[in-house]
Amino acid sequence: MKFTLKICLFLSFFAVSTHGQTLFEFLKVDASPRSASLAGSFVAASEDPNIIFYNPAGIATLKDIPVSFSYIKYLMDVNMAALAASYDFKGIGRFGAGVQYINYGSFNEMSEDGIKTGEFHVADFAFTLGYSNILDSNFSYGVNAKFIYSGIQDRSSTAVAFDLGLLYIFPESNWSFGFSVLNLGNQLKAYYTTKEDLPVDMRLGFAKQFAAVPLKIYFSFNNMADREDKFLDHFKHYTFGGELRLSKVLKARLGYDTQIHKDLKIGTTAGLAGLNLGFGITAGNYFFDYSFSSLGPVGSLHRFGLSTNL
């Protein structure tokens, strides 16, 4: 069986845009438009249910029962959706749940002679259950457990993984620092006989809310678990962004991913690759978010999100 040109091109672009060469790379795709517009610099974020996908320690900063749904228009006819929610159990701690689903569309099944013999579908899915609690008034910890499924035609693969995270907030100066290790685990079932590695990711970053201006900045070192020849090379992939409150109902966001810009450079230029833009609108107890992410000559991604507190 031969894959069509469409899936070959897509898998190449997908591997570049997620910086990876391992299985279940969809776990590294930014799940929400807010985080994406900040280039994924979300490890030190707080008070957002989507923090479960970046640092489970941030779950402890949530209030009430927040729920968030996001939709991503990926390349070609690929679509992705994410759902996150959280609930506090008094005396036990706060729990969170998240779902990530990506559908790669349908593909032609071809014989070795190039004759179409049918169609097949490709999809990935991950369910996350998280727990977070307070070590002291400003210090929280968290852990996620994940079940991951991937299906290609009549083949499938499953895995379990864990995330670990810490978050420290300085309320007087409005600084927060976050650290997380994501996707620690193993395949339960391989597509064939050879088991593959999961996309382990280590992140370290900070966020700062300025008092004089309605601006919050974010910074994150990502992919620190990648194998490197030199110690300092673990810090070569970083992202940063800013969120500016323009009014009580409108926020503007901007982010930049240095690795995306580097990976998608053709010749001497990568165009706008790595640039992310977005905005958020507040309407009562509802929050609408949009982001645009440029992949330069490859294309662009559009994300839409809606969240609320129940």
PLY file of the C-alpha trace (Angstrom):
ply
format ascii 1.0
element vertex 310
property float x
property float y
property float z
element edge 309
property int vertex1
property int vertex2
end_header
0.00 0.00 0.00
1.27 3.45 -0.89
0.42 6.67 0.92
-0.81 9.47 -1.25
1.28 12.59 -1.85
-1.06 14.50 0.46
-0.22 12.49 3.57
3.50 12.46 2.79
3.59 16.25 2.53
1.48 16.69 5.62
3.54 14.39 7.81
6.68 16.25 6.77
5.16 19.61 7.67
3.66 18.24 10.89
7.01 16.88 12.09
8.68 20.24 11.47
5.96 22.33 13.07
5.97 20.19 16.24
9.79 20.00 16.40
9.69 16.23 16.80
10.61 12.84 15.42
8.72 10.62 17.85
5.28 9.06 18.10
2.11 10.98 19.08
3.57 14.34 18.04
0.07 15.87 18.08
0.51 16.19 21.86
2.89 19.09 21.21
0.41 21.09 19.13
-0.84 24.12 21.06
-4.29 23.19 22.28
-5.88 26.63 22.71
-5.87 29.89 20.73
-4.72 31.87 23.76
-1.65 29.72 24.35
-0.94 29.52 20.61
-1.03 33.31 20.19
1.65 33.44 22.90
3.69 30.86 20.93
3.04 28.20 23.56
4.84 30.15 26.31
2.32 28.85 28.82
4.25 26.82 31.40
3.98 29.64 33.98
0.41 30.64 33.10
-2.46 30.53 35.58
-6.25 30.78 35.78
-6.80 29.11 32.39
-8.22 25.55 32.14
-5.93 24.83 29.18
-2.95 24.99 31.54
-3.54 21.25 32.02
-1.83 20.67 28.65
1.30 22.64 29.66
1.77 22.41 33.43
-0.60 20.45 35.69
0.51 22.53 38.69
-1.45 25.44 37.23
-4.71 23.56 37.78
-4.56 24.71 41.43
-4.94 28.36 40.34
-8.36 27.75 38.76
-11.63 28.84 40.35
-15.24 27.67 40.11
-15.81 25.15 37.28
-14.00 26.47 34.18
-14.70 24.81 30.84
-12.92 25.52 27.55
-13.40 24.25 23.99
-10.95 24.91 21.16
-10.98 24.14 17.44
-7.91 24.21 15.21
-7.97 24.45 11.41
-4.70 22.75 10.64
-2.97 22.31 7.27
-4.93 20.98 4.30
-8.07 19.17 5.53
-6.66 18.30 8.97
-8.74 19.40 11.96
-8.09 19.30 15.68
-10.20 19.97 18.79
-9.46 20.21 22.50
-11.65 20.31 25.60
-10.54 21.19 29.14
-12.40 21.49 32.45
-11.67 21.55 36.18
-13.43 20.98 39.50
-12.30 21.45 43.10
-13.01 18.74 45.68
-12.82 20.37 49.10
-10.26 18.76 51.35
-8.80 16.72 48.49
-7.57 19.14 45.85
-8.48 20.33 42.39
-8.86 17.94 39.48
-8.75 18.71 35.77
-9.65 16.80 32.63
-8.64 17.35 29.04
-9.28 15.79 25.64
-7.21 16.30 22.47
-8.44 14.91 19.15
-6.97 15.29 15.68
-8.47 13.98 12.44
-6.15 13.81 9.46
-8.96 13.18 6.99
-9.46 10.32 4.55
-6.83 8.88 2.22
-6.83 6.64 -0.81
-5.65 3.09 -0.30
-3.55 2.10 -3.30
-2.18 -1.18 -4.54
1.47 -1.51 -5.54
0.31 -0.99 -9.13
-1.24 2.37 -8.27
-4.84 1.15 -8.39
-7.25 2.57 -5.80
-8.60 -0.20 -3.61
-10.48 1.87 -1.03
-10.17 4.64 1.55
-8.95 4.79 5.11
-8.93 7.32 7.95
-6.22 8.50 10.33
-6.92 9.99 13.78
-5.24 10.49 17.15
-6.83 10.94 20.58
-5.61 11.65 24.11
-7.53 11.81 27.39
-5.86 13.56 30.32
-6.83 13.46 34.00
-4.93 15.88 36.23
-4.60 16.65 39.93
-3.08 19.69 41.62
-2.75 21.00 45.15
-0.98 23.67 47.18
2.35 23.12 48.92
2.09 26.56 50.52
0.19 29.77 49.74
2.23 30.49 46.58
3.61 27.09 45.57
1.60 24.38 43.79
2.34 21.00 42.27
0.47 18.84 39.80
0.43 15.54 37.96
-1.42 14.30 34.87
-2.18 10.77 33.72
-2.83 10.27 29.98
-4.27 7.57 27.80
-3.29 7.99 24.14
-4.71 6.29 21.06
-3.70 6.46 17.40
-5.42 4.72 14.51
-4.32 4.31 10.89
-6.61 2.17 8.74
-6.78 -1.22 10.50
-3.71 -0.54 12.64
-3.70 1.16 16.04
-1.35 2.07 18.84
-1.99 2.95 22.49
0.15 4.45 25.23
0.05 5.78 28.77
1.97 8.86 29.89
2.37 11.20 32.84
3.04 14.92 33.25
4.66 16.51 36.29
4.66 20.20 37.13
5.54 22.93 39.63
4.35 26.54 39.77
5.51 29.32 42.08
3.78 32.72 42.18
5.08 35.94 43.75
1.81 37.88 44.25
3.50 41.08 45.45
5.59 41.48 42.29
3.26 39.59 39.90
5.94 37.13 38.82
5.27 33.42 38.28
7.69 30.62 37.45
6.73 27.24 36.04
8.45 23.94 35.35
6.98 20.82 33.76
7.95 17.49 32.25
5.39 16.21 29.77
4.62 12.84 28.15
6.69 10.53 30.32
5.50 7.04 29.44
5.52 4.07 27.09
3.52 2.46 24.34
1.18 -0.26 25.46
0.56 -1.44 21.93
2.69 -0.77 18.86
1.44 -0.48 15.28
3.48 -3.55 14.40
6.24 -5.11 16.55
8.59 -2.20 17.25
7.68 0.17 20.05
8.51 3.87 19.65
9.33 6.71 22.01
6.83 9.29 23.20
7.53 13.03 22.65
8.92 13.83 26.10
9.11 17.58 26.64
10.68 19.56 29.48
9.68 23.22 29.90
10.87 26.05 32.11
9.49 29.57 31.98
8.07 32.64 33.64
5.27 35.16 33.34
5.19 38.77 34.54
2.21 41.10 34.94
3.28 44.74 34.87
1.68 47.12 37.34
2.17 50.35 35.37
0.72 49.05 32.07
-1.96 46.40 31.36
0.62 44.04 29.85
1.60 40.51 30.80
4.63 38.86 29.22
5.42 35.15 28.92
8.68 33.30 28.25
9.44 29.59 28.00
12.31 27.26 27.25
10.84 24.21 25.46
12.05 20.80 24.27
14.72 20.80 26.97
14.58 16.99 27.12
15.89 16.63 23.56
19.29 15.01 23.20
21.98 17.62 22.70
25.77 17.52 22.44
26.26 20.56 24.67
24.44 21.50 27.87
23.61 25.03 26.71
21.94 23.61 23.59
19.05 22.49 25.82
18.10 26.19 26.03
18.24 26.97 22.32
14.50 26.55 21.73
12.55 29.31 23.39
9.29 31.11 22.84
7.93 34.37 24.16
4.76 36.44 23.95
2.75 39.28 25.38
-0.89 39.90 26.27
-2.10 43.50 26.27
-5.45 44.50 27.75
-6.92 47.15 25.45
-10.22 47.48 27.32
-12.44 45.57 29.73
-13.61 43.33 26.90
-10.63 43.11 24.52
-7.11 41.69 24.78
-4.48 41.59 22.03
-1.77 38.92 21.95
1.52 38.40 20.15
4.02 35.54 20.31
7.12 34.26 18.56
8.57 30.74 18.24
12.28 30.78 17.43
12.49 27.09 16.53
9.60 27.22 14.06
11.29 30.16 12.34
14.57 28.27 12.14
13.10 24.95 10.98
11.02 26.49 8.20
13.73 28.70 6.74
14.17 28.21 3.00
17.41 29.67 1.75
17.97 32.87 3.69
14.40 33.60 4.70
11.51 31.97 6.54
9.00 34.74 5.97
6.69 35.13 8.97
7.21 31.57 10.19
7.08 31.47 13.98
4.90 34.56 14.32
1.63 34.23 16.23
-1.17 36.78 16.61
-4.44 36.67 18.47
-7.10 38.38 20.51
-9.57 37.63 23.27
-13.07 39.03 23.78
-14.96 38.95 27.08
-18.75 38.93 26.97
-20.17 38.52 30.45
-19.12 35.10 31.68
-17.99 33.95 28.22
-14.55 34.34 26.69
-13.90 34.04 22.94
-10.33 33.61 21.66
-8.78 33.55 18.21
-5.19 33.03 17.03
-3.27 33.03 13.77
-0.01 31.08 13.54
2.28 31.45 10.55
4.30 28.54 9.20
5.83 30.71 6.50
5.85 29.03 3.07
4.06 25.97 4.46
0.86 27.81 5.36
-0.91 29.06 8.46
-3.07 27.77 11.31
-6.30 29.26 12.66
-7.60 28.49 16.15
-10.94 29.39 17.74
-11.88 28.95 21.38
-14.79 29.50 23.75
-14.58 29.19 27.53
-16.74 29.97 30.55
-17.12 29.38 34.28
-20.06 27.25 35.35
0 1
1 2
2 3
3 4
4 5
5 6
6 7
7 8
8 9
9 10
10 11
11 12
12 13
13 14
14 15
15 16
16 17
17 18
18 19
19 20
20 21
21 22
22 23
23 24
24 25
25 26
26 27
27 28
28 29
29 30
30 31
31 32
32 33
33 34
34 35
35 36
36 37
37 38
38 39
39 40
40 41
41 42
42 43
43 44
44 45
45 46
46 47
47 48
48 49
49 50
50 51
51 52
52 53
53 54
54 55
55 56
56 57
57 58
58 59
59 60
60 61
61 62
62 63
63 64
64 65
65 66
66 67
67 68
68 69
69 70
70 71
71 72
72 73
73 74
74 75
75 76
76 77
77 78
78 79
79 80
80 81
81 82
82 83
83 84
84 85
85 86
86 87
87 88
88 89
89 90
90 91
91 92
92 93
93 94
94 95
95 96
96 97
97 98
98 99
99 100
100 101
101 102
102 103
103 104
104 105
105 106
106 107
107 108
108 109
109 110
110 111
111 112
112 113
113 114
114 115
115 116
116 117
117 118
118 119
119 120
120 121
121 122
122 123
123 124
124 125
125 126
126 127
127 128
128 129
129 130
130 131
131 132
132 133
133 134
134 135
135 136
136 137
137 138
138 139
139 140
140 141
141 142
142 143
143 144
144 145
145 146
146 147
147 148
148 149
149 150
150 151
151 152
152 153
153 154
154 155
155 156
156 157
157 158
158 159
159 160
160 161
161 162
162 163
163 164
164 165
165 166
166 167
167 168
168 169
169 170
170 171
171 172
172 173
173 174
174 175
175 176
176 177
177 178
178 179
179 180
180 181
181 182
182 183
183 184
184 185
185 186
186 187
187 188
188 189
189 190
190 191
191 192
192 193
193 194
194 195
195 196
196 197
197 198
198 199
199 200
200 201
201 202
202 203
203 204
204 205
205 206
206 207
207 208
208 209
209 210
210 211
211 212
212 213
213 214
214 215
215 216
216 217
217 218
218 219
219 220
220 221
221 222
222 223
223 224
224 225
225 226
226 227
227 228
228 229
229 230
230 231
231 232
232 233
233 234
234 235
235 236
236 237
237 238
238 239
239 240
240 241
241 242
242 243
243 244
244 245
245 246
246 247
247 248
248 249
249 250
250 251
251 252
252 253
253 254
254 255
255 256
256 257
257 258
258 259
259 260
260 261
261 262
262 263
263 264
264 265
265 266
266 267
267 268
268 269
269 270
270 271
271 272
272 273
273 274
274 275
275 276
276 277
277 278
278 279
279 280
280 281
281 282
282 283
283 284
284 285
285 286
286 287
287 288
288 289
289 290
290 291
291 292
292 293
293 294
294 295
295 296
296 297
297 298
298 299
299 300
300 301
301 302
302 303
303 304
304 305
305 306
306 307
307 308
308 309
